[in-house]
Amino acid sequence: MGQQVRYRVRGGRALKGTAFIQGAKNAVLPMIGAALLASEGRTVLRNVPIIEDVRRALELAEHIGAKVEFHEPERTIVIDATGLGDPERAVLPADIASRFRGSVLFVPALMHRMGRARIEGVGGCNLGSRKLDFHYRGFARLGAEVTEDPERNHINITASDLRGGRLYLDTPSHTGTENLIMAAVLTPGTTVIEHAALEPEVLDVIDFLTRMGAKISGGGTGIITVEGVESLSAAEHTIMSDRIDAGVLAMMAAATGGEVSLVGAHLDHLGVARWKLEQMGVEFAQQGAVLHVLRDAGAPLRPINAVTSPYPGFATDLQSPLMALATLAEGESYLHEAIYDGRFALADELNKMGAKIEVDGTRAIVHGSPSTPLRGADVVAHDLRTGAALVLAGLVAEGETVVASGYLVDRGHSQFADRLAALGADVTRESGA
């Protein structure tokens, strides 16, 4: 069913008005996992984005025994994890885990509350794949026993004798950092995590865990120290705003030559993306918790060079919309994707719309032209970020652009079509055969 969602976009309107930035996807998912560590009380999370990944995470939390309420109009989740503890339920089943990449964030709660975890359907050689093996290596360094059952496609983790240790991340992944912190907070002794991620979302998760009673220091320095505590209790927390959502909407305003106020957006969270957009001719003004974004449509966008790198560098999640924006600039832009090589699938889709983008491995040259506009086309979202970038391209293209599968956009952007329509965009979300 999810595959049949489409975004239908008709271009030619400048975005104007006020948009509300959703809560951060990359903070709420680890927080749902962290809430399951609380052996008493009911956790309240506010400013929750209404996205598909949150729904999957809550399904998983219920599956392992938590009581969950999602009050969507209030954008609030209430989680009661006091009943967790049945080792028979310490399973992340393939049908949910396969649709929700963040399911590994539930392993620390299963280890500490049930003594073991089984992850099903993770793909044959997942222990060796770069994406997740450092999570499992980290759990093993804390004393967990990690084994793989290749025939059944399972990974089994047993946590009988956990103790603090020194952990190191090869790449400063925010998910890896958050997961190892969650594993360490209830592990006896001191754990030191080196080469830790610096993202604002990591600091937000640390803030939440601290409210629950964890002892964590060094957030934002690259070396995080965790002193294990005996138990955690439920807390209340308001999730920070989503800087990728803010960046995408700022780029859409820039693409259309519009003027928008983004409520809840913070310029300092955009990292290098702020400077790149300013180089292109976008103007920003931070007014309290509202970010004003303006581009004079009379002057063409200037081309840029950008290299993705971990925070505070240029976010890989904003590289796709930046590529779409660069097609409108006057001249050649150079993009180097140093984190995820799959991101450039977008180039073929933009070329279908009349863009001129050459890809060579992890580098792309965008031959921008403000005088030859993009044309509407039927295009395919290969992932969440390319989906949002294709909606951006549709906002400036002549005619109609249809983006499928829209479900991927829904994974990361809450009520996207409604929020864009409120800014004057001609965007509709359709679901059905």
N, C-alpha and C positions, 0 to 999 in steps of 0.2 A: 504493500500500500504506500509506504513512504516514498517509493521511487516515482510515484505519479504526481508529486507536487511540482508545479512549474511557477516561475516568476515571469510575468508578461510586462515588458517595459516599453514605453513609447518615449522617445527622446525629445529634447528641445526646450525643456523648461528649467530655468535657474531655480535652485533650491533657496528658499527664503523662510525665515521664521525660527522657531525654537524646537529643539529636539531634546529628549531626555535620554542620557546615556544609561545603559543597563548596568546591573551589577556584574562583576568580573567573573567570566566563565572559568578562568584559570585559578580563581581563588575559591569559588563555591564548591567545586568538585573535591579538592582535597579537604575542605572543611566538612563536607558530608562524611568523608572517611574518618576525619578526626573526631567528629561528634560521636562516633560509634565506640570511641575509647572511654567515654564517660560511664562509670559504673553506677552513678546516681544522678537523678534529676532529669529535666527535659531541656534540651538545647533549643534556642530560638535563633534562627538566622534571618536577617532582614535584608532588603534590597536584592532579592534573589532573581536572577534573570530567568524568564520563562522560556527555556530552550529545551530541545530534545535531550541533550546530554544530562541535564538535571533530572528529567523524568526517568531516564535509564538508571541513573545513580540511585534514585529513591526506590525504584523497583528492586535493585540489588540489595539495598539496605533492608527492605521488608523481607526479601527472600532469606536473609541470614538471621532474621528474628527481631529487627527493630520495629517500633511503632512509629509511623511517619504520617504527618499531615502536611499537605501543600496547599496553603491558602493563596491561590493565584492572584485574586484582586488586590490582596495586601502585599503580594510578592514576599511572602513569609513562609518559612518551613519550621515545623516543630518536630524534633526527633527525640524519642525516648528509647535509649539503648540499654536500659537497666536489665532487660530480660535476656540479653545476649549471654551465651555460655554453652549452648548445646553443641558439642563437637560434631554431631551429625549434620549440623547446618553450616559447617565451616567450608562451604563449597561455593565457588563462583561459577555458575553454570554457563555452558558454551552459548546458549541462545541469547543471554543478556550480555555476557562478557564480550562476545564477538561484535556486538553493535556499539559497544561503549569502551573506547580505548583506555579510559581512565580507571578501569576496574582494578588495575594493580594497586590503586590507592586504598583499596579495602584490605589489603593483606596485613598491614600492621594491626588493625583492629582484630582480625581473625586470629593472628598469632597471640596477641595479649589476652583476648577475652575467651578464646576457645582452645588455645594451645597448638592449633594447627591450621593450615589452609590448603585447599586444593583448588587449582585454577584449571578449568577444563577448556579444551578447544583453542589452545593458544598458538597452534601452528607448530609444525614439526620440530624445527631446531631453534625454538624461541629462546632457550637458555643461552644459545650462542649468538643470537641476533643482537646487533648493537643497541636496539631500541630499549630492551628491558633487562639485559643481562646484568647491568650494574645495580639494578634494584636487588636482584636475587643475590649477587655477590655481596652487597652490603648487608643483607639479612644474614648471610652465612658468616660474615665477619663478626656479627653480634652474637654468634653461637647457634643460629638456627640451622637445622639440617635441611638442605634443599636437594631434592631428587627429581629426575625427569622420568616419566613413563611414556616413551615415544610411541608405543603401540596404541595406547589410549589417547595420546595427545594431552596428557595431564602434566602439571608441575605440582609436586607435593612439598609442603613446608611444615616442619615440625619444630616447635619452639619449646624445648624442655628446660634448657639451661642457658638463658640469655644473659649476657654481661656486656658492659660498655666496651667500646674499642675505638680505634682510629679508622676513619673511613675517608676515601678519596674518590672524587668524581672525575672521570677522564674529561667529560665535557660538563660545564655547569648547567645541567638541565634543571628547570624549575620543578618538574614533576619528581625527578630523582631526589632533589634536595628535600622537598616537602615529605616525600615518602620515608626517607632515612631519618628525618627529624621525628616523624610520627612513630617509627620503629624504636627510636632511642628514648622517647619521653618516659616510657614505663619500664625501660631496661635498667637493672641495677648498675650503679657506677657512672662513670663519666664517658661520654662519647664525643669525639671531635670529628667534625665533617669538614674536610678541606676541599678547596676549589668549588665552594658552594655557589649556587645561583644568587644573583643580586636583585632579581625582579621585585617590583613593589608587591606583587601578589604573594611572594614568599614571606615578605615582612608582615603582610596581612594575616597569613596563616599562623605565623609565629605569635602575633598579637592575640589571635583567637585561642591558641593552645595555652598561652600564658594566662589568659582569663580562666581557663579550665584548671589551672594549677601547675602547669609544666614550668620547668626552670630551664630557660634557653637564653644564651647570650651570643653576641657577635653577628646578629642578623645584618646583612648589608655590607659586611666586611670581607666576605669570601671564606672566613673560617668560623664555623658555628660550633659552640660548645653546649652540650645538653647534659644536665645532671638528672639522672633518673629519679622519678618519684614513685611512691607506692600506688597511688590511684589518682584519677582525674574526675572532676565532676562537671555537670552541664553548665553552660554559660550562654549569655546572650551577646550577639555580635551583628553589626551592620557591615555588609560586604562592601569593599571599595568598588569604585566604578571601573568599567572595562575599558582599558586604554586602547585596545585594538578596535573595539566598537567606535570609540571616539575618533581614532585615526581614520577609519573607513569613512565615517560621516564627514570629517573635515576634508578628505580628498574628494568626496562627492560634491561638496560645496565648491571646492576649487575647480573641479572639472566643469561644472555647469556655470561658472562665473557668478556664484550666488553669495549670500550673506546669511550665516546661521549663528544662533547662540546654542551652545551645547551645554546643557545643565548637568553638572557633575563631572565634567571633563577637566583634567589638569595638564597643563602644558608640560610640566617637568616629567610627567609619566610617559610622554611620547618619545623621550630619548632623542636620538639622532634624527628621527623622522621629522621632528619640528624644524631642524635646521635645513633638511632637504626640501621641505615644503616652502620654507621662507626663501631659499635659493631659487625656487621655481616661480616665485612671485605671489605667494599666499601670505596674507597678513593675519597675525594673531593678536588678541588682547585678552589677558586673563583678568576677569572682573569677579573677584571672590571665587565662588565655586562654579562660575559660568565662564566658558571659553568662547570668545567671539571670533568667528572665522570669516574672512572676507577675501574675495578676489575680484579685482577690476577686470571685467570681461573685455574691456577695450584693449588690454595689452596681452599678447600671447604668453603662454607659460614658457619658462626657460628650461632647457634640458639639464639633466643632472647625471652624476655618477653616484652609485650607491653599492655598498658591500654589506650584506647581512652579517650580524655578529650578535653574540649574547648581550643582554641588557647590561649597560645602557646604550649599546650599539643600535644599529638599524634593525628593527624587529623583522624576522623572517615572515611573520604573519602579516606584515604590511607590505611585503615585497610585491605580492600579486596586484593589489590595488594601485601601487606605485607604477607598476608596468603599464596598467591600463591608462593611468593619468599621463604617463610619458608619451603615449601615442599622440597626445594633443599638443605636445611641446614643439617649439620651433627648433628642429635640429636633432642630433643624435644623443640618446641617453645610453649609458653603460651600466648594466646591472650584473653584479656577481653574487650568486646564491651560494654562500659558504656553509649552510646548515642543512637544508633539505633539498636534495637534488630533484625531487619530484615536482617542485613548484613550477617548473617551466612548461608543464602541460598547457598552461594558460595561453602560451604564445600562439599555438595552432588555432585556438578558438578566436583569439583577437584577430589573427590574420584572415579568418573567415569573414570578419566584419570589415575588412579593408585595411587593417594595420599592416605595417611592414616591420616585422621583428625577426631577427636572425638569432638562432640559438646555437652555441658551440659549447657542449658540455655544461659547465656550471656558470657560463657567462652568456649574457644576451645583449644584443645591440638593438635598441628601439629607434627606428627612423621616424621621428615624430613629424607631424605636419598639421598645423592649425587650419590650413586651407583646404585639405581634402578630408572631409568628415567621415567618421565611421558610418557603416550602413548596418541597419538591423538585420539579424540572422537568427536561425535556430542554433543555439550553442549548448555545450555540455559542461556542467560544473564537475571537475574531477575531484575536488575536495571543497571544504567549507570556504577557504580563503579565495580560491579561484571563482567560486560561486558569487561571492560578494563583489569581486572585481568585475565580473561579467555584468552584474546589475549596474555597476558604475559606468561601464562602457555603454550599456543600453540607455543610460540617462542622457548621453550626448550624441547617440547615433541617430541617423535619419531613419524614420520608420519604426518598425516594431522588432524588438529582440525578445526571444523566448529562451529562458534559462532553465534547463532540467539537469539533474534532479534537484528541485528546490529543497528537498529534505536536508541536503548537506548545508544549505544556508541556515535552515531552521536549527541545525545543531549548535550554531554559535551566535546567532543574532535574534534577539527577542522581538516579536511583532514588527519585523523589519518593514514589510510593505506598508503597514499602518503608520509607522513613524515617518517613512519617506513621503507617503501621501500627505501627511500633515505639513510637510515642507513644500508642498506643491508639485511633487513628482507624480507622473502618471505611471504607477506601478500597481499591479494586482497580483495576488498570490492565488493560484488555482490548485485545487486538488481533485483528483478523479481520473478516470480511465483516459 
